Amino acid sequence: MAASRRAGGISKRCECRGPDGQRLGAKCPQLSKRTHGNHELHQELPPGEGGKRRRFRRTGYAKVGDAQSDLDRIRAILDLPGDDEDGQRRVGDLLQELMSTRGPIPDPTEVSRKLGVGVPLDGKMTVGELLDQVMATKATRTTTNHGYESHIRVHLKPAIGHLRIDRLSVGHLEDMFRAIDERNDVIRAENQARREQEARCKHGKPGAPKAAERAQLVAERARLAEMPPFRRVTGPATKQAIRRTLRMALNKAIAKQLITFNAAAHVELATAARPKGLLWTDERVDRWRETGVKPGPVMVWTPAQLGRFLDEAESDRLYAFFHLIAHHGLRRGEGVGQGWADFSAERKQILVSAEIVVDGWTPVETVPKTEGSAGLVKLDAGTVRVLLAHRQQQERERQQWNARAAEERAAGKDTADWTDTGKMFTAEDGSWLHPDLVSKTFRRISDAAGLPPINLRDLRHGAAALVKAGGGDLHDAKVKLRHSTITLTSDTYMELFEEYEDEVTERAAAAVPRARKSRDEAALASADVEAEEEGDDPGNGEVEP
């Protein structure tokens, strides 16, 4: 039934009482006077649970015009859902709540907007409810959504999920991140205590321990079993990612005009420094072998070290994969997802248009990481030859697999033929390579080559180093790695490029031919001759006996 046909209207009442002490209400003889009593509105509402009748009543209006204005708003709100029973129930619940709290009657357009997007009409949507609603319609990569869901489950909902979005403040977020820092301190202390306890559980002596030592070890290991396991702290980069997740959700709430202020955009956090790439120089390798400590989180092989790795990898069936990654900077998922249809030997290029990433443990195919990641990659002639040889190898594997599968089927085994996925790099049966298998193979080959440690993703950083070694600049590296801005390239590789400056400077100086030695070189040579005639060793400054 339309609101205009529901029972309702405006009446006048007062607080006068009769001889029996009861309010006279509408029977008061003074009500005919304009200034006596107050106006009251009443309006029938949609039925509640079980069809229970509900009415909206509000009194205390000094002017009939004020009562009529609120009554008109109420009826406009009641008209909004039309024949939608759920919408009728929701507006009825809203108005009944406003009657009990004496809250102001909202503008019908505001209620209409909330009614259309399925949010609470009373404005009490919580942060947790908003996050659930946003994630239900979030159209991003599965792995990206899992990152959002992790931030929501572990950090956002426990800390601020109960707060109303219209009351969320910067102070609430500062408290949340302060609690994360305090939890990090606890985790660090517990991790250190566990490391010390593990040390006490190692006797370090050959042979079986004595009876007393054995009993002590049993007690120490029992204490270790009761301690919390090692945990990761929530670092600056993760805190920034948590803030981005919340800011994204609040921006959607602003777009729907549910709120006007995004607290996540104004909370200040320490900037996470982007890891810098460092070369594995001889000095750094020696120091690492001595201490076991890597100089930095992102280490890059020199061209000579990369050559040793590729020499070692040449006998592995995935050699072409590592060659492509090392020379042209594809990400692991992009390399695993690269298809033969996107390779042109004539034009010496590949099109990066897909990647295979891990969702939990399951490989899934998706588009590249960013819009700029998809694009053409120019190949050198050597890489083209490697890929063509790999295609021939893959064809031999296919023939061998199918021949063996036919023999096994003849023997009664259910063996399928080689799977044609169209990918450059596959498992031996033609199916997708698992990205983790590639990483394990990389570690095995690099260990066999006796090289200082890097991660597979650091081969991408090494491709940037090769750009510099070949005489290129940061812009050339940006193009090679398909970065969206040169700022990203500079932030990551400036220090790496500077490490090549001495070598480049020496090559530039040596490029100028000279018919005779310079006066400085002649003077240095003369000093060396005089030192030798006097019996000095110019190498260490000591005089031979």
C-alpha positions as CSV (number, residue, x, y, z in Angstrom):
1,M,0.0,0.0,0.0
2,A,1.4,3.4,-0.9
3,A,2.4,5.7,2.0
4,S,-0.2,8.3,0.9
5,R,-3.0,5.7,1.5
6,R,-1.6,4.6,4.9
7,A,-3.3,5.8,8.1
8,G,-1.6,8.9,9.5
9,G,-1.9,12.6,10.1
10,I,-1.4,15.4,12.5
11,S,-3.3,16.1,15.7
12,K,-3.0,18.5,18.6
13,R,-2.6,17.6,22.3
14,C,-1.5,19.2,25.5
15,E,-0.3,18.2,29.0
16,C,-3.4,19.5,30.9
17,R,-4.9,17.1,33.4
18,G,-8.4,16.7,34.7
19,P,-9.6,16.4,38.3
20,D,-8.7,12.7,38.3
21,G,-5.1,13.6,37.4
22,Q,-5.3,12.0,33.9
23,R,-4.1,13.9,30.8
24,L,-6.9,15.5,28.9
25,G,-5.2,15.2,25.6
26,A,-7.5,16.0,22.7
27,K,-10.4,16.6,25.1
28,C,-8.8,19.7,26.5
29,P,-11.1,22.7,26.0
30,Q,-8.1,25.0,25.6
31,L,-6.9,23.3,22.4
32,S,-9.0,25.6,20.3
33,K,-6.6,28.4,21.2
34,R,-3.7,28.7,18.7
35,T,-1.0,28.9,21.3
36,H,-2.2,26.1,23.5
37,G,-0.7,22.6,23.3
38,N,1.7,21.0,20.8
39,H,1.2,19.2,17.5
40,E,1.7,15.5,17.1
41,L,2.3,13.4,13.9
42,H,1.5,9.8,13.5
43,Q,2.0,7.5,10.6
44,E,1.4,3.7,10.0
45,L,4.6,1.8,9.2
46,P,5.1,-1.4,7.2
47,P,4.5,-4.5,9.4
48,G,7.4,-5.9,11.5
49,E,8.3,-9.5,12.1
50,G,5.3,-11.8,12.1
51,G,3.1,-9.1,10.6
52,K,3.1,-7.1,13.8
53,R,1.6,-3.6,13.3
54,R,3.8,-0.6,13.8
55,R,3.1,3.1,14.0
56,F,5.4,6.2,14.1
57,R,4.5,8.9,16.6
58,R,6.2,12.1,17.5
59,T,4.9,15.0,19.5
60,G,6.3,18.3,20.7
61,Y,5.9,20.4,17.5
62,A,5.1,24.0,18.4
63,K,4.1,24.7,14.8
64,V,1.9,22.6,12.6
65,G,4.2,23.4,9.6
66,D,7.1,21.6,11.3
67,A,5.0,18.6,12.0
68,Q,3.8,18.5,8.4
69,S,7.3,18.8,7.0
70,D,8.5,15.7,9.0
71,L,5.4,13.8,8.0
72,D,6.0,14.6,4.4
73,R,9.6,13.3,4.7
74,I,8.4,10.1,6.4
75,R,5.9,9.4,3.7
76,A,8.4,10.1,1.0
77,I,10.8,7.6,2.6
78,L,8.0,5.0,2.9
79,D,7.3,5.4,-0.9
80,L,11.0,4.6,-1.8
81,P,10.9,0.8,-1.8
82,G,7.7,0.5,-3.8
83,D,6.7,-3.2,-3.8
84,D,10.1,-4.4,-2.5
85,E,9.2,-6.2,0.8
86,D,12.7,-6.2,2.0
87,G,13.1,-2.5,1.3
88,Q,9.7,-1.8,3.1
89,R,11.0,-3.7,6.1
90,R,14.2,-1.8,6.2
91,V,12.6,1.7,6.0
92,G,10.1,0.6,8.7
93,D,13.0,-0.5,10.9
94,L,14.8,2.8,10.3
95,L,11.7,4.9,11.2
96,Q,10.9,2.8,14.3
97,E,14.5,3.3,15.5
98,L,14.3,7.1,14.9
99,M,11.0,7.2,16.9
100,S,12.7,5.6,19.9
101,T,15.8,7.8,19.7
102,R,14.0,10.9,18.6
103,G,16.7,11.3,15.9
104,P,16.1,13.7,13.0
105,I,14.1,12.5,10.0
106,P,16.7,12.0,7.2
107,D,16.5,13.4,3.7
108,P,14.7,10.9,1.4
109,T,17.4,11.1,-1.2
110,E,20.0,10.0,1.3
111,V,17.9,7.0,2.3
112,S,17.3,6.2,-1.4
113,R,21.0,6.1,-2.0
114,K,21.7,3.8,0.9
115,L,18.7,1.6,0.0
116,G,20.1,1.2,-3.5
117,V,23.5,-0.1,-2.4
118,G,22.3,-2.3,0.4
119,V,23.9,-0.5,3.3
120,P,22.3,0.1,6.7
121,L,19.8,2.9,6.5
122,D,20.6,4.2,9.9
123,G,24.1,5.2,9.0
124,K,25.7,2.7,11.4
125,M,27.7,0.7,8.9
126,T,30.8,-0.5,10.5
127,V,34.3,-0.7,9.0
128,G,34.0,-4.5,9.1
129,E,30.7,-4.5,7.1
130,L,32.2,-2.0,4.6
131,L,35.3,-4.2,4.1
132,D,33.1,-7.3,3.5
133,Q,30.9,-5.4,1.0
134,V,33.9,-4.1,-0.9
135,M,35.7,-7.5,-1.1
136,A,32.5,-9.1,-2.3
137,T,32.7,-7.1,-5.5
138,K,36.4,-6.5,-5.8
139,A,37.4,-7.3,-9.4
140,T,41.2,-7.7,-9.1
141,R,43.5,-10.6,-9.4
142,T,42.9,-13.5,-7.1
143,T,46.3,-13.3,-5.5
144,T,45.8,-9.5,-5.0
145,N,42.5,-10.1,-3.3
146,H,44.1,-12.6,-1.0
147,G,46.5,-9.9,0.1
148,Y,43.6,-7.6,0.8
149,E,41.8,-10.4,2.7
150,S,44.9,-11.1,4.8
151,H,45.2,-7.4,5.8
152,I,41.5,-7.4,6.7
153,R,41.5,-10.7,8.6
154,V,44.7,-10.2,10.6
155,H,44.8,-6.5,11.2
156,L,41.9,-4.3,10.2
157,K,38.8,-6.2,11.5
158,P,40.3,-7.1,14.9
159,A,41.4,-3.5,15.5
160,I,38.7,-1.3,13.9
161,G,36.1,-3.6,12.4
162,H,33.6,-2.7,15.1
163,L,33.8,1.1,14.5
164,R,31.2,3.0,12.5
165,I,32.7,4.3,9.2
166,D,31.3,7.8,9.8
167,R,33.1,7.9,13.2
168,L,36.5,6.4,12.1
169,S,39.3,8.9,12.9
170,V,43.0,9.3,12.2
171,G,43.4,8.6,16.0
172,H,41.9,5.2,15.7
173,L,44.3,4.3,12.9
174,E,47.3,5.7,14.8
175,D,46.3,3.4,17.8
176,M,46.0,0.4,15.4
177,F,49.5,0.9,14.0
178,R,50.9,1.7,17.4
179,A,49.5,-1.7,18.6
180,I,51.2,-3.4,15.6
181,D,54.5,-1.8,16.6
182,E,54.1,-3.0,20.2
183,R,53.2,-6.5,18.9
184,N,56.4,-6.4,16.8
185,D,58.4,-5.8,19.9
186,V,56.9,-8.8,21.6
187,I,57.5,-11.0,18.5
188,R,61.2,-9.9,18.3
189,A,61.7,-10.6,22.0
190,E,60.0,-14.0,21.7
191,N,62.0,-14.9,18.6
192,Q,65.3,-13.9,20.4
193,A,64.3,-16.0,23.4
194,R,63.6,-19.0,21.1
195,R,67.0,-18.6,19.4
196,E,68.8,-18.5,22.7
197,Q,66.8,-21.6,23.9
198,E,67.6,-23.5,20.8
199,A,71.3,-22.7,21.5
200,R,70.9,-24.2,25.0
201,C,69.5,-27.4,23.4
202,K,72.7,-28.1,21.5
203,H,75.4,-29.8,23.4
204,G,77.9,-29.4,20.5
205,K,80.1,-32.3,21.7
206,P,80.9,-35.5,19.8
207,G,79.4,-38.7,21.2
208,A,76.5,-39.1,23.6
209,P,76.1,-36.6,26.4
210,K,76.7,-37.7,30.0
211,A,73.7,-38.6,32.1
212,A,73.5,-35.2,33.8
213,E,73.9,-33.4,30.5
214,R,71.3,-35.7,28.9
215,A,68.8,-34.8,31.6
216,Q,69.5,-31.1,31.2
217,L,69.0,-31.3,27.5
218,V,65.6,-33.0,28.0
219,A,64.6,-30.2,30.3
220,E,65.8,-27.5,27.9
221,R,64.0,-29.1,24.9
222,A,60.8,-29.3,26.9
223,R,61.1,-25.6,27.6
224,L,61.7,-25.0,23.9
225,A,58.5,-27.0,23.0
226,E,56.5,-24.7,25.2
227,M,57.8,-21.5,23.6
228,P,55.9,-19.7,20.8
229,P,57.2,-20.5,17.3
230,F,59.2,-18.0,15.2
231,R,57.0,-15.3,13.8
232,R,57.5,-12.5,11.3
233,V,57.1,-8.9,12.3
234,T,54.8,-6.6,10.4
235,G,57.4,-4.3,8.7
236,P,57.0,-0.8,7.2
237,A,56.1,-2.1,3.7
238,T,53.3,-4.3,5.1
239,K,52.0,-1.5,7.2
240,Q,51.8,0.7,4.1
241,A,50.0,-2.1,2.3
242,I,47.5,-2.4,5.2
243,R,46.8,1.4,5.0
244,R,46.3,1.1,1.2
245,T,43.7,-1.6,1.7
246,L,41.7,0.5,4.1
247,R,42.1,3.6,2.0
248,M,40.8,1.8,-1.0
249,A,37.7,0.7,0.9
250,L,37.0,4.1,2.4
251,N,37.4,5.7,-1.1
252,K,34.6,3.5,-2.3
253,A,32.5,4.6,0.6
254,I,33.1,8.2,-0.3
255,A,32.2,7.5,-3.9
256,K,28.8,6.2,-2.7
257,Q,28.4,9.3,-0.5
258,L,28.3,7.2,2.7
259,I,31.2,9.3,4.3
260,T,33.1,12.4,3.3
261,F,36.5,11.8,5.1
262,N,39.1,9.2,4.4
263,A,41.1,8.7,7.7
264,A,43.5,6.3,6.0
265,A,44.7,9.0,3.6
266,H,45.8,11.2,6.5
267,V,47.5,8.8,8.9
268,E,51.3,9.1,8.8
269,L,53.5,6.1,8.6
270,A,57.3,5.6,8.2
271,T,58.1,5.2,4.5
272,A,59.3,1.8,3.6
273,A,62.6,2.2,1.9
274,R,62.9,0.3,-1.4
275,P,65.6,-2.3,-1.3
276,K,68.7,-1.2,-3.2
277,G,70.5,-3.6,-5.6
278,L,74.2,-4.2,-4.7
279,L,76.8,-6.1,-6.8
280,W,78.5,-9.1,-5.4
281,T,82.0,-7.6,-5.6
282,D,85.0,-9.7,-4.6
283,E,85.2,-7.9,-1.3
284,R,81.5,-8.5,-0.5
285,V,81.9,-12.2,-1.4
286,D,84.9,-12.6,0.9
287,R,83.0,-10.9,3.7
288,W,80.0,-13.1,3.2
289,R,82.1,-16.3,3.2
290,E,83.7,-15.1,6.4
291,T,80.5,-14.1,8.3
292,G,77.6,-15.7,6.4
293,V,75.8,-12.3,6.3
294,K,74.5,-10.9,3.0
295,P,75.4,-7.2,2.5
296,G,71.8,-6.3,1.5
297,P,68.4,-7.8,0.8
298,V,68.8,-7.4,-3.0
299,M,72.1,-8.8,-4.3
300,V,73.1,-8.9,-8.0
301,W,75.7,-11.1,-9.7
302,T,78.4,-9.5,-11.8
303,P,78.4,-10.4,-15.5
304,A,81.2,-12.9,-14.8
305,Q,79.2,-14.6,-12.0
306,L,76.1,-14.7,-14.2
307,G,78.2,-16.4,-16.9
308,R,79.3,-19.0,-14.4
309,F,75.7,-19.7,-13.5
310,L,74.6,-20.0,-17.1
311,D,77.5,-22.3,-17.9
312,E,76.3,-24.5,-15.0
313,A,72.7,-24.3,-16.1
314,E,73.4,-25.2,-19.7
315,S,73.0,-28.9,-19.0
316,D,69.6,-28.4,-17.4
317,R,66.3,-28.7,-19.3
318,L,65.3,-25.3,-18.0
319,Y,68.4,-23.5,-19.3
320,A,66.5,-21.5,-21.8
321,F,64.2,-20.2,-19.1
322,F,67.1,-18.9,-17.0
323,H,68.8,-17.5,-20.0
324,L,65.7,-15.5,-20.9
325,I,65.1,-14.2,-17.4
326,A,68.8,-13.3,-16.9
327,H,69.2,-11.3,-20.1
328,H,65.7,-9.7,-20.4
329,G,64.4,-9.3,-16.9
330,L,61.1,-11.2,-17.0
331,R,59.5,-11.9,-13.7
332,R,59.2,-15.6,-12.6
333,G,55.5,-15.8,-13.3
334,E,55.9,-14.1,-16.7
335,G,58.6,-16.5,-17.7
336,V,56.5,-19.6,-16.6
337,G,53.5,-18.2,-18.4
338,Q,55.2,-17.2,-21.7
339,G,53.6,-18.8,-24.7
340,W,55.2,-19.7,-28.1
341,A,52.4,-17.8,-29.9
342,D,53.9,-14.6,-28.5
343,F,57.4,-15.3,-29.7
344,S,58.7,-14.0,-33.1
345,A,62.2,-15.2,-34.1
346,E,62.1,-13.0,-37.2
347,R,61.4,-9.8,-35.3
348,K,63.5,-11.0,-32.3
349,Q,60.8,-10.2,-29.7
350,I,58.3,-11.7,-27.3
351,L,55.0,-10.3,-26.1
352,V,54.5,-10.6,-22.4
353,S,50.8,-11.1,-22.1
354,A,50.2,-13.7,-19.3
355,E,51.8,-15.0,-16.2
356,I,51.4,-18.0,-13.9
357,V,51.4,-17.2,-10.2
358,V,50.7,-19.3,-7.1
359,D,47.4,-19.0,-5.2
360,G,48.3,-20.7,-2.0
361,W,50.0,-23.6,-3.7
362,T,47.9,-23.8,-6.8
363,P,49.3,-22.3,-10.1
364,V,46.8,-19.9,-11.7
365,E,47.1,-18.0,-15.0
366,T,46.5,-14.3,-14.9
367,V,47.4,-11.1,-16.7
368,P,50.7,-9.4,-15.9
369,K,51.3,-7.6,-12.6
370,T,50.6,-4.1,-14.0
371,E,49.3,-2.6,-17.2
372,G,52.8,-1.5,-18.1
373,S,54.2,-5.0,-17.5
374,A,52.4,-6.3,-20.6
375,G,54.3,-5.4,-23.7
376,L,57.0,-6.2,-26.2
377,V,60.5,-7.3,-25.1
378,K,63.2,-7.1,-27.7
379,L,65.6,-10.0,-27.8
380,D,69.2,-10.3,-28.7
381,A,70.3,-12.8,-31.4
382,G,71.8,-15.1,-28.9
383,T,68.6,-15.4,-26.9
384,V,66.7,-16.1,-30.1
385,R,69.0,-19.0,-30.9
386,V,68.6,-20.4,-27.3
387,L,64.8,-20.3,-27.6
388,L,64.8,-22.0,-31.0
389,A,67.0,-24.7,-29.7
390,H,64.7,-25.1,-26.7
391,R,61.7,-25.5,-29.0
392,Q,63.4,-28.4,-30.7
393,Q,64.2,-29.9,-27.4
394,Q,60.6,-29.5,-26.3
395,E,59.4,-31.2,-29.5
396,R,61.8,-34.2,-28.8
397,E,60.4,-34.4,-25.3
398,R,56.8,-34.4,-26.7
399,Q,57.7,-37.3,-29.1
400,Q,59.5,-39.3,-26.4
401,W,56.6,-38.8,-23.9
402,N,53.9,-39.8,-26.4
403,A,55.9,-42.9,-27.5
404,R,56.3,-44.0,-23.8
405,A,52.6,-43.2,-23.1
406,A,51.5,-45.4,-26.0
407,E,53.7,-48.3,-24.7
408,E,52.3,-47.9,-21.2
409,R,48.7,-47.8,-22.5
410,A,49.4,-51.0,-24.4
411,A,50.5,-52.6,-21.2
412,G,47.3,-51.6,-19.5
413,K,48.3,-48.3,-17.8
414,D,46.2,-45.2,-18.0
415,T,48.9,-42.8,-19.3
416,A,47.9,-39.6,-21.1
417,D,49.6,-38.1,-24.0
418,W,51.8,-35.0,-23.8
419,T,49.7,-31.9,-22.8
420,D,49.9,-29.1,-25.3
421,T,49.6,-25.9,-23.2
422,G,51.3,-23.7,-25.8
423,K,53.8,-22.6,-23.1
424,M,57.5,-22.1,-23.8
425,F,58.5,-23.8,-20.6
426,T,56.7,-26.8,-19.3
427,A,56.9,-29.9,-17.2
428,E,58.1,-33.0,-19.0
429,D,54.5,-34.0,-19.7
430,G,53.8,-30.6,-21.3
431,S,51.7,-29.3,-18.3
432,W,52.4,-26.0,-16.6
433,L,55.6,-25.6,-14.7
434,H,55.0,-24.9,-11.0
435,P,56.7,-21.6,-10.2
436,D,58.2,-23.0,-7.0
437,L,59.9,-25.8,-9.0
438,V,61.7,-23.1,-11.1
439,S,62.9,-21.4,-7.9
440,K,64.2,-24.7,-6.4
441,T,66.0,-25.5,-9.7
442,F,67.6,-22.1,-9.7
443,R,68.9,-22.6,-6.1
444,R,70.3,-26.0,-6.9
445,I,72.2,-24.8,-10.0
446,S,73.6,-21.7,-8.3
447,D,74.8,-23.8,-5.3
448,A,76.4,-26.2,-7.7
449,A,78.2,-23.3,-9.3
450,G,79.6,-22.1,-6.0
451,L,78.1,-18.7,-6.4
452,P,77.2,-16.2,-3.6
453,P,73.4,-16.3,-2.9
454,I,70.8,-14.4,-4.8
455,N,67.0,-15.0,-5.2
456,L,65.5,-15.9,-8.6
457,R,63.8,-12.5,-8.7
458,D,67.3,-11.0,-8.4
459,L,68.1,-12.2,-12.0
460,R,65.6,-9.5,-13.0
461,H,67.7,-6.9,-11.1
462,G,70.8,-8.4,-12.8
463,A,69.2,-7.6,-16.2
464,A,69.3,-4.0,-15.2
465,A,72.9,-4.3,-14.3
466,L,73.6,-5.8,-17.8
467,V,72.0,-2.7,-19.3
468,K,74.5,-0.5,-17.5
469,A,77.4,-2.9,-18.3
470,G,76.5,-2.6,-21.9
471,G,76.6,1.2,-21.8
472,G,72.9,1.9,-21.2
473,D,71.4,4.4,-18.8
474,L,68.4,4.4,-16.3
475,H,65.9,5.1,-19.1
476,D,67.2,2.0,-21.0
477,A,66.7,0.0,-17.9
478,K,63.2,1.3,-17.4
479,V,62.3,0.2,-20.9
480,K,64.0,-3.2,-20.4
481,L,62.1,-3.9,-17.2
482,R,58.8,-2.3,-18.3
483,H,58.6,0.0,-15.3
484,S,55.8,2.5,-15.2
485,T,58.0,5.4,-14.2
486,I,61.7,6.1,-14.2
487,T,61.5,7.0,-10.5
488,L,60.9,3.4,-9.7
489,T,63.9,2.4,-11.7
490,S,66.1,5.1,-10.2
491,D,65.0,4.2,-6.6
492,T,66.0,0.6,-7.1
493,Y,69.0,0.7,-9.3
494,M,70.8,4.1,-8.9
495,E,73.3,2.6,-6.4
496,L,73.8,-0.4,-8.6
497,F,74.5,1.8,-11.6
498,E,76.9,3.9,-9.7
499,E,79.0,0.9,-8.9
500,Y,79.7,0.6,-12.6
501,E,80.9,4.2,-12.8
502,D,84.5,3.5,-12.1
503,E,84.6,0.8,-14.7
504,V,82.9,3.0,-17.3
505,T,85.2,5.9,-16.5
506,E,88.3,3.8,-17.0
507,R,86.9,2.5,-20.3
508,A,86.2,6.0,-21.4
509,A,89.7,7.2,-20.7
510,A,91.3,4.2,-22.4
511,A,89.3,4.9,-25.5
512,V,91.6,7.8,-26.4
513,P,94.8,6.4,-28.2
514,R,98.1,8.0,-27.4
515,A,101.4,7.8,-29.4
516,R,103.5,8.1,-26.3
517,K,103.1,7.8,-22.6
518,S,101.9,10.9,-20.7
519,R,104.4,12.7,-18.4
520,D,102.6,11.3,-15.3
521,E,102.9,7.8,-16.6
522,A,106.6,8.3,-17.4
523,A,107.3,9.8,-14.0
524,L,105.6,6.8,-12.3
525,A,107.6,4.3,-14.4
526,S,110.8,6.1,-13.5
527,A,110.0,6.0,-9.8
528,D,109.4,2.3,-10.0
529,V,112.8,1.7,-11.7
530,E,114.6,3.7,-9.0
531,A,112.9,1.8,-6.3
532,E,113.9,-1.5,-7.8
533,E,117.6,-0.3,-8.1
534,E,117.6,0.6,-4.4
535,G,116.2,-2.8,-3.5
536,D,112.8,-1.5,-2.4
537,D,109.7,-3.5,-3.0
538,P,107.1,-1.0,-4.4
539,G,104.4,-3.4,-3.6
540,N,104.6,-3.2,0.2
541,G,107.2,-0.6,1.0
542,E,109.5,-3.0,2.8
543,V,113.3,-3.4,2.1
544,E,114.5,-6.9,1.3
545,P,117.2,-8.2,3.7
